[in-house]
Amino acid sequence: MTSPVFKQLYESALSDSLDEDAVLLDIGAKDGKIASELAESIGCRAIVLDIDFDDEAAACNCDAVQAEGETMPLPDNSVDAIISNMVFEHVPDEKRLIAETARVLTDDGVFVSICPNRAWPGDGHGYPFGMPWLPKALGNRIAKPYDKQYGRGEKWYQVAYHPVWSVTVRRELSEHFDSVEFRSAELLEADLDRSNTNQRLLDTFAKPLELALASDAGERLVEAVFPTPVYVSTKPR
């Protein structure tokens, strides 16, 4: 399952949009645990979609669809909510993926997306700080021993590592959704393990971040550099 705070964010964003007749889609589901736990806690049907599932996905009690997020074999307006947890950075064209989410969502549907921000030097994939900023050729040489250490294929960096900027993601979401909310501020209020490095960093900068978020200009600045931007996007009614 994803971290407890991300689960809280998903539940907070989706609780008013889903009921027992609703359909939740998880893009890049892998083991299916996120969708399975959300479906159980909210009370709805879940579909998991990925190009390759973990073995645990068979036990997630969700409908599985093996496909790319950029070309989903789902009808228009067929799901009520979509989640995407750390997926944008693994697809070559997140713009096509975002367009597909808008296509399959019902009117007034909600899309909750979380991804690493290329503006932040750490990326959560075990690479050294600064990796998202490197030219692809140099990054490929540095990545090889780390990919081997983590049991990833030798071409994983080239094929599945495409860091994205939060400002780009917001712009692309805004092309397809009526409302795009930056919700990462909720991470500051989360009750997480204080031994976690990222949480300690958030604790250290919590007060300055809260002050910055109090103004529109400050919020845009925080959004541009925040390590893990969370966006809640809604289609028009």
RAFENQUI-V227786 format. One record per residue. N is the residue number from 1. BURIAL is 1 if it has 24 or more other C-alpha atoms within 12 Angstrom, else 0. Layout:
n=[N | N]
burial=[BURIAL | BURIAL]
This chain:
n=[1 | 2 | 3 | 4 | 5 | 6 | 7 | 8 | 9 | 10 | 11 | 12 | 13 | 14 | 15 | 16 | 17 | 18 | 19 | 20 | 21 | 22 | 23 | 24 | 25 | 26 | 27 | 28 | 29 | 30 | 31 | 32 | 33 | 34 | 35 | 36 | 37 | 38 | 39 | 40 | 41 | 42 | 43 | 44 | 45 | 46 | 47 | 48 | 49 | 50 | 51 | 52 | 53 | 54 | 55 | 56 | 57 | 58 | 59 | 60 | 61 | 62 | 63 | 64 | 65 | 66 | 67 | 68 | 69 | 70 | 71 | 72 | 73 | 74 | 75 | 76 | 77 | 78 | 79 | 80 | 81 | 82 | 83 | 84 | 85 | 86 | 87 | 88 | 89 | 90 | 91 | 92 | 93 | 94 | 95 | 96 | 97 | 98 | 99 | 100 | 101 | 102 | 103 | 104 | 105 | 106 | 107 | 108 | 109 | 110 | 111 | 112 | 113 | 114 | 115 | 116 | 117 | 118 | 119 | 120 | 121 | 122 | 123 | 124 | 125 | 126 | 127 | 128 | 129 | 130 | 131 | 132 | 133 | 134 | 135 | 136 | 137 | 138 | 139 | 140 | 141 | 142 | 143 | 144 | 145 | 146 | 147 | 148 | 149 | 150 | 151 | 152 | 153 | 154 | 155 | 156 | 157 | 158 | 159 | 160 | 161 | 162 | 163 | 164 | 165 | 166 | 167 | 168 | 169 | 170 | 171 | 172 | 173 | 174 | 175 | 176 | 177 | 178 | 179 | 180 | 181 | 182 | 183 | 184 | 185 | 186 | 187 | 188 | 189 | 190 | 191 | 192 | 193 | 194 | 195 | 196 | 197 | 198 | 199 | 200 | 201 | 202 | 203 | 204 | 205 | 206 | 207 | 208 | 209 | 210 | 211 | 212 | 213 | 214 | 215 | 216 | 217 | 218 | 219 | 220 | 221 | 222 | 223 | 224 | 225 | 226 | 227 | 228 | 229 | 230 | 231 | 232 | 233 | 234 | 235 | 236 | 237]
burial=[0 | 1 | 0 | 0 | 1 | 1 | 1 | 1 | 1 | 1 | 1 | 0 | 1 | 1 | 1 | 0 | 1 | 1 | 0 | 0 | 0 | 1 | 1 | 1 | 1 | 1 | 1 | 1 | 1 | 1 | 1 | 1 | 1 | 1 | 1 | 1 | 1 | 1 | 1 | 0 | 0 | 1 | 0 | 1 | 1 | 1 | 1 | 1 | 1 | 1 | 1 | 0 | 1 | 0 | 0 | 0 | 1 | 0 | 0 | 1 | 0 | 1 | 1 | 1 | 1 | 1 | 0 | 1 | 1 | 1 | 1 | 1 | 0 | 1 | 0 | 0 | 0 | 1 | 1 | 1 | 1 | 1 | 1 | 1 | 1 | 1 | 1 | 1 | 1 | 1 | 1 | 0 | 1 | 1 | 1 | 0 | 1 | 1 | 1 | 1 | 1 | 1 | 1 | 1 | 1 | 1 | 1 | 1 | 1 | 1 | 1 | 1 | 1 | 1 | 1 | 1 | 1 | 1 | 1 | 1 | 1 | 1 | 1 | 1 | 1 | 0 | 1 | 0 | 0 | 0 | 1 | 1 | 0 | 0 | 0 | 0 | 0 | 0 | 1 | 1 | 0 | 1 | 1 | 0 | 0 | 0 | 1 | 0 | 0 | 0 | 0 | 0 | 0 | 0 | 0 | 1 | 1 | 1 | 0 | 1 | 1 | 1 | 1 | 1 | 1 | 1 | 1 | 1 | 1 | 1 | 0 | 1 | 1 | 1 | 0 | 1 | 1 | 0 | 0 | 1 | 1 | 1 | 1 | 1 | 1 | 1 | 1 | 1 | 0 | 0 | 0 | 0 | 0 | 0 | 0 | 0 | 0 | 0 | 0 | 0 | 0 | 1 | 0 | 0 | 0 | 0 | 0 | 0 | 1 | 0 | 0 | 0 | 1 | 0 | 0 | 0 | 0 | 0 | 1 | 1 | 0 | 1 | 1 | 1 | 1 | 1 | 1 | 1 | 1 | 1 | 1 | 1 | 1 | 1 | 1 | 0 | 0]
